[in-house]
Amino acid sequence: SFMNIRSNQDKSLQHEQYNRVNKKFLRINS
């Protein structure tokens, strides 16, 4: 259960980082 919660947090963290990089990339591209 604890491991499951942790993996979910990791996924959301990766998602946030991905969004941040994506926004930077979009800003550079436009």
C-alpha positions in Angstrom: 0.0 0.0 0.0 2.7 2.4 1.0 4.8 1.5 -2.1 1.7 2.1 -4.2 1.2 5.6 -2.8 4.8 6.4 -3.3 4.8 5.2 -6.9 1.7 7.4 -7.5 3.6 10.4 -6.1 6.6 9.6 -8.3 4.3 9.6 -11.4 2.7 12.9 -10.5 6.2 14.4 -9.9 7.4 13.1 -13.3 4.2 14.5 -14.8 4.9 18.0 -13.3 8.5 17.9 -14.6 7.3 16.8 -18.0 4.8 19.7 -18.1 7.4 22.2 -17.0 9.8 21.1 -19.8 7.0 21.0 -22.3 6.1 24.6 -21.5 9.7 25.7 -21.8 9.9 23.9 -25.1 6.7 25.5 -26.4 7.9 28.9 -25.4 11.1 28.4 -27.3 9.3 27.1 -30.3 6.7 29.8 -30.6 
